Amino acid sequence: MKSVVHVNILGQQYAIRSTVEPEAVEKVAAFVNDKITEISSTSRTVDSHQAIVLAFLNVAGEYLQEKEANRKYGEKLKQLLERLDGAG
């Protein structure tokens, strides 16, 4: 069942409708807010739109790196399982 969770990002209130547990939605919102705040404080970007785009690019880059690492681990695990099956 969908519930509405109110979160604050960059001082702006958002009502998020989701089937996910409210605590999880709040955790994601806090992560997003922290990333945007981090970018805003470490760059000379004053415009919040630019800070949001830069934060999203950083998160997307991290996501893609993790996705690639997981793919490589999956391949390695498959190889190891094949070797185990061949040894038996």
N, C-alpha and C positions, 0 to 999 in steps of 0.2 A: 504494500500500500504506500502511496506517495505521501510524503510529509513535506512541510515547508520549514526550511531552516534559514534563519536570518544571520548573515555574515557581514563583516566589515572588511572592505579592501580599499586601501588608500583613503580612509575616512568616509567612504561611500557605502551605504547600506544596500545589500542585495538580498532578495528573498529567493532562495534556491529550492525548487521543487524536485524531490528525488526519492527514489525507493531505497537509497543507501542510508545506513544508520546516520543520524544527525551528527554524532561524534566524528564520523569519517568525513562528512561534508565540511565540518568545522576545521578538521585537520588539513584538508586540501586547501581550503580558503586561507588558513594561516600560512601554509607553505607558499602559496601564490603571493600573498601579501609580503611575506619575508623576502622572497626573490625580487619583487619589484622594489621594495625598500632598499635592499642590498645594492641593486643597480643604481638607484637614485642617489645613494650616498657615496658610491665609489666612482661615479662618472660625472662629467660636467653637464649631463643631460638635465635640463630643467623641465622640459615638457613631459608630462606624465604618459602621454601616448607613446613617446619614444622609449621611455623607461619600461613600459609594458611590453613593447615589441622586443626590446633587447633582453628582457627577462624571459620572454617566451622562447627566443632563439637559444638562450643558454639552456633552458630546460629541455627543449627539443634536441639540442646537441647531446646533452647528457643521456637522454632517453635513447637516442640512436646508438650511442656508444654501448650502453647496457644491452640493447637489443642485439647488437653484433656480438658482444661478449657471450650472451646467452646462446646465440646460434652456434658459436665456436665450441662452447661447452657441450652443447647437444650433440654436435658432430663427434667430438672426442668421446663422449659417453657411448654413442652408438658404435664407434670403432672398438672400444673396450668390451662392450657387450658381445660384439661379433667375435672378438678374440676369445672370450670366455666360452661362447657357444662352440667355437671350433676346437677348443682344448678338451671339451667334454666328450 
